[in-house]
Amino acid sequence: FPSHDMAANPIFPATPRVGIAFVTTANVVTARGNITGTTGLVSLLAGVASGTKVDKIRIKATETTAAGTVCIWLNNGTTSYLIAEALVTAITASNTVASFETVLSFADLILPSTSYTLYASTTIDQDFVITAWGGDF
C-alpha cells in the first residue's frame, strides 16, 4: 500500500481533562449567529497544543427551570460558532424533585490547539453548572 501521513497506530487521549463553567444571568445570549469574540459567553474548556478530545458535556440546573436552551460554542481565537444546543425543560426543583439535567455526547469533537476553546451560554435567565469531560493527546 502507498505511504500516507496517517499514524500507523491509533492514538488516544493520554491525560484526562475536566472543564467546569457556571452559567448565570450574565451569560444570556439569544443570538445563534457567529459571535466575534466571546461577549456573553463563559469559558468551559480550552484546548492544549497537542489537541483535546471532548467526550461529553453535562448540563445541570442549580434552580427551578423554565423552557429554554443552553448553547455550546467553539471559539477559534477570533470567532465563536454555535456547535450544540440542549433544550431545557421546565422543572420545579424541590427536596423531592431533581433539577434539570442532560448530557451531550460527542464522538468526534476535538479542540485542535490552544487557540480553540469551548464556551457556554443560556438563552434565558437560568443558572447551570456545565461540565465537559475528555482528554488531551
BELZI-V126328 format. One record per helix or strand. SS is the DSSP state (H for helix, E for strand). FROM is the first residue (numbers start at 1). TO is the last residue. Records with the same first field share a line. If there is no record, write none. Layout:
# BELZI-V126328
SS = FROM-TO + FROM-TO
This chain:
# BELZI-V126328
E = 15-23 + 28-28 + 35-36 + 42-46 + 52-61 + 65-65 + 68-75 + 79-88 + 91-91 + 101-111 + 117-122 + 128-136
H = 25-27
